[in-house]
Amino acid sequence: MERAGGGRPLPEVVVVGGRVLYQVLYNEAGALDGAIRFRDPELIKSWEGFIGQLYEEGEDLLPYFERHVAPLPPPRMNAE
């Protein structure tokens, strides 16, 4: 499994105890469709480092929400 980059979407991954990595899969309807298990220690270490880097570079949700979501108009309800 390659790490995403170059504008490709990130896969949903789960690292368990630094020993197992799962790539979560969904079907066309967006429903959970299983996972692929990886046990390669180098692959797991690489993903743990990448996830840690994303966490370090991220920002708290509340300031982001206040800047980008709160100013939006409320959603419109479609009356049927």
Residue frames relative to the residue before (quaternion, step in Angstrom):
aa qw qx qy qz dx dy dz
M 1.0000 0.0000 0.0000 0.0000 0.00 0.00 0.00
E 0.2735 -0.7599 0.5710 0.1472 3.56 -0.88 0.98
R 0.4820 -0.6094 0.5292 0.3409 3.52 -1.22 0.50
A 0.5210 -0.6390 0.4707 0.3140 3.55 -1.12 0.70
G 0.1883 0.7603 -0.6098 0.1213 3.50 -1.23 0.47
G 0.7619 0.3860 -0.2468 0.4578 3.53 -1.24 0.07
G 0.7323 -0.4392 0.2453 0.4590 3.57 0.99 0.77
R 0.5167 0.6204 -0.4353 0.3983 3.60 1.22 0.05
P 0.5372 -0.6248 0.4399 0.3571 3.61 -1.05 0.64
L 0.5026 -0.6318 0.4974 0.3176 3.55 -1.18 0.60
P 0.3998 -0.6740 0.5477 0.2931 3.59 -1.00 0.70
E 0.4562 -0.6319 0.5293 0.3352 3.56 -1.20 0.36
V 0.0236 0.8122 -0.5794 0.0636 3.56 -0.58 1.17
V 0.1427 -0.7535 0.6372 0.0767 3.53 -1.27 0.59
V 0.1450 -0.7648 0.6230 0.0772 3.58 -0.83 1.02
V 0.1339 -0.8008 0.5823 0.0408 3.56 -0.79 1.06
G 0.8716 -0.0907 0.0253 0.4812 3.52 -0.60 1.21
G 0.5798 -0.6073 0.3752 0.3928 3.59 1.16 0.40
R 0.6654 0.5213 -0.2906 0.4484 3.58 1.28 0.12
V 0.7854 0.1656 -0.0771 0.5914 3.60 1.18 -0.53
L 0.1346 -0.7635 0.6286 0.0621 3.55 -1.10 0.82
Y 0.1064 -0.7794 0.6150 0.0548 3.56 -0.95 0.89
Q 0.1934 -0.7156 0.6560 0.1424 3.53 -1.11 0.77
V 0.3075 -0.7756 0.5298 0.1524 3.55 -0.53 1.24
L 0.1812 -0.7981 0.5713 0.0627 3.57 -0.95 0.95
Y 0.1344 -0.7721 0.6179 0.0628 3.53 -1.17 0.72
N 0.4464 -0.6705 0.5137 0.2954 3.59 -1.17 0.54
E 0.7609 -0.3869 0.2677 0.4469 3.58 -1.32 0.01
A 0.6814 0.4814 -0.2809 0.4744 3.60 1.12 -0.65
G 0.5490 -0.6364 0.3846 0.3817 3.58 1.28 -0.08
A 0.5114 0.6316 -0.4273 0.3961 3.58 1.26 0.24
L 0.6185 -0.5534 0.4121 0.3759 3.57 -1.12 0.70
D 0.0622 -0.8242 0.5626 -0.0166 3.57 -0.83 1.02
G 0.7509 -0.3533 0.2010 0.5206 3.58 1.18 0.45
A 0.2879 -0.7345 0.5842 0.1907 3.52 -1.33 -0.35
I 0.3297 -0.6925 0.5988 0.2306 3.52 -1.30 0.40
R 0.2583 -0.7789 0.5559 0.1323 3.58 -0.82 1.02
F 0.0871 -0.7741 0.6262 0.0314 3.55 -1.02 0.90
R 0.1326 -0.8119 0.5661 0.0532 3.58 -0.99 0.85
D 0.4076 0.7140 -0.4729 0.3170 3.59 1.25 0.15
P 0.4172 -0.7459 0.4533 0.2534 3.64 -0.45 1.15
E 0.6514 0.5115 -0.3295 0.4533 3.63 0.96 -0.72
L 0.6358 0.5160 -0.3235 0.4741 3.59 1.01 -0.79
I 0.6594 0.5058 -0.3025 0.4668 3.56 0.93 -0.92
K 0.6491 0.5158 -0.3128 0.4635 3.59 0.94 -0.89
S 0.6389 0.5323 -0.3186 0.4550 3.58 1.00 -0.84
W 0.6873 0.4699 -0.2826 0.4764 3.60 0.89 -0.93
E 0.6198 0.5294 -0.3542 0.4584 3.61 1.00 -0.73
G 0.6543 0.5082 -0.3101 0.4665 3.58 0.97 -0.81
F 0.6556 0.5175 -0.2999 0.4610 3.56 0.99 -0.88
I 0.6560 0.4978 -0.3028 0.4797 3.58 0.94 -0.89
G 0.6438 0.5188 -0.3168 0.4647 3.59 0.99 -0.80
Q 0.6361 0.5237 -0.3161 0.4702 3.57 1.04 -0.80
L 0.6439 0.5115 -0.3217 0.4694 3.59 0.95 -0.86
Y 0.6428 0.5259 -0.3189 0.4566 3.56 0.96 -0.87
E 0.6724 0.5012 -0.2941 0.4585 3.59 0.91 -0.92
E 0.7219 0.4421 -0.2440 0.4731 3.60 1.01 -0.79
G 0.5634 0.6274 -0.3752 0.3849 3.57 1.24 -0.33
E 0.3221 -0.7182 0.5720 0.2308 3.53 -1.32 0.01
D 0.6431 -0.5128 0.3958 0.4084 3.52 -1.26 0.36
L 0.5850 -0.6244 0.4031 0.3246 3.54 -1.07 0.77
L 0.6551 0.5572 -0.3307 0.3886 3.60 0.84 -0.93
P 0.6815 0.4522 -0.3207 0.4777 3.68 0.78 -0.81
Y 0.6236 0.5294 -0.3435 0.4614 3.60 1.03 -0.74
F 0.6538 0.5238 -0.3043 0.4535 3.56 0.91 -0.96
E 0.6688 0.5120 -0.3012 0.4470 3.56 0.87 -0.96
R 0.7037 0.4674 -0.2633 0.4659 3.60 1.03 -0.75
H 0.8351 0.2837 -0.0972 0.4611 3.58 0.81 -1.01
V 0.7529 0.3820 -0.2113 0.4926 3.60 1.08 -0.56
A 0.6633 0.5394 -0.3173 0.4104 3.59 0.79 -0.99
P 0.6883 0.4865 -0.3214 0.4316 3.68 0.90 -0.70
L 0.5300 0.6447 -0.4145 0.3627 3.61 1.19 -0.27
P 0.5285 -0.6044 0.4688 0.3681 3.58 -1.11 0.53
P 0.5893 -0.5683 0.4129 0.3990 3.60 -1.13 0.48
P 0.5803 -0.5854 0.4241 0.3751 3.58 -1.14 0.57
R 0.4087 -0.6919 0.5352 0.2602 3.57 -1.14 0.64
M 0.3394 -0.7087 0.5830 0.2064 3.51 -1.12 0.74
N 0.2863 -0.7397 0.5837 0.1737 3.54 -0.95 0.91
A 0.2282 -0.7724 0.5805 0.1198 3.57 -0.54 1.16
E 0.1672 -0.7912 0.5832 0.0777 3.54 -0.90 0.94
